[in-house]
Structures are given as structure tokens and as C-alpha cells.
């Protein structure tokens, strides 16, 4: 899995290569050092990572602002924050 980030904004989406048939866990708390994926930093909080998978191999932009209406995928909400 490769990731890149646009650092022009505090909450820029991260481009990732996703593989079909694999389970991913998207960070919902914002504390993970492995953004956009969960690293367990949510422990002892009310947050739970969001499990997701894709039906075909693809590249996607995953949300880091945690305000997207299409979790875990970026919908541009970070531009309004």
C-alpha cells in the first residue's frame, strides 16, 4: 500500500492503493500515526475504526479531516473547514 499526502492544507486527503478482498480499518479518531488507517490510538476513547473493503483494486483518496459524508472516502469537506 502506497500513500502520499498533499500538505497544503491541514486536512488533506491521502491517496492510497487498495486491494480487492482485503479488509481495511479507517481511523475515525484522528490520532493514528498511520493515517488514514487505524493504529489502535483510539483505545480508551469513544471512537471505533471503520472497517471497509473494495470490490476491485483501485486508487482512492481517503479522508483525514474525519468530516466526510462518504466515509472513508474524501468528499471535499476539508476545503470548507
C-alpha positions as CSV (number, residue, x, y, z in Angstrom):
1,X,0.0,0.0,0.0
2,X,1.5,3.4,-1.0
3,X,0.4,6.7,0.5
4,X,1.0,10.3,-0.4
5,X,-0.3,13.5,1.1
6,X,-0.9,17.0,-0.1
7,X,0.4,19.2,2.7
8,X,-1.1,22.5,1.5
9,X,-4.0,22.1,3.9
10,X,-4.1,20.9,7.5
11,X,-6.5,18.1,6.5
12,X,-5.6,16.9,3.0
13,X,-6.9,13.5,1.8
14,X,-4.3,10.7,1.4
15,X,-4.1,8.8,-1.8
16,X,-3.9,5.0,-1.3
17,X,-3.8,1.9,-3.4
18,X,-6.5,-0.5,-2.2
19,X,-6.6,-4.2,-3.0
20,X,-9.9,-6.1,-3.6
21,X,-10.9,-8.7,-1.0
22,X,-8.7,-7.1,1.8
23,X,-10.2,-5.5,4.9
24,X,-9.0,-2.0,5.9
25,X,-9.7,-0.1,9.1
26,X,-10.1,3.7,8.6
27,X,-9.1,5.8,11.6
28,X,-12.1,7.8,12.9
29,X,-10.4,9.4,15.9
30,X,-7.7,11.4,14.1
31,X,-5.0,10.2,16.5
32,X,-3.4,7.4,14.3
33,X,0.2,7.9,13.3
34,X,-0.7,5.6,10.3
35,X,-3.3,8.0,8.7
36,X,-5.7,7.3,7.2
37,X,-5.6,3.9,8.7
38,X,-6.1,2.9,12.4
39,X,-3.1,2.1,14.5
40,X,-5.0,1.5,17.8
41,X,-4.6,5.0,19.1
42,X,-8.3,5.2,19.7
43,X,-8.1,2.9,22.7
44,X,-9.8,4.3,25.8
45,X,-11.8,6.7,23.7
46,X,-15.4,6.6,22.3
47,X,-14.0,6.0,18.7
48,X,-14.0,2.8,16.8
49,X,-12.2,2.3,13.4
50,X,-14.4,1.9,10.4
51,X,-13.9,-1.4,8.6
52,X,-14.2,-1.3,4.8
53,X,-13.1,-3.2,1.7
54,X,-13.3,-2.6,-2.1
55,X,-14.6,-4.9,-4.8
56,X,-11.7,-4.2,-7.2
57,X,-8.1,-3.0,-7.0
58,X,-8.1,0.8,-7.2
59,X,-6.5,4.0,-6.1
60,X,-8.6,6.2,-3.8
61,X,-8.4,9.4,-1.7
62,X,-9.2,8.7,1.9
63,X,-10.4,11.4,4.3
64,X,-8.2,12.7,7.1
65,X,-10.5,15.5,8.4
66,X,-13.0,12.9,9.6
67,X,-15.9,15.1,8.5
68,X,-16.6,13.4,5.1
69,X,-20.1,12.4,4.2
70,X,-18.8,9.5,2.3
71,X,-16.5,7.8,4.8
72,X,-13.8,6.7,4.4
73,X,-13.5,8.4,1.1
74,X,-12.8,12.1,0.7
75,X,-15.8,14.2,-0.5
76,X,-14.0,17.6,-0.3
77,X,-15.4,18.6,3.1
78,X,-11.9,19.5,4.3
79,X,-11.9,22.6,1.9
80,X,-14.8,24.1,4.0
81,X,-13.1,23.7,7.4
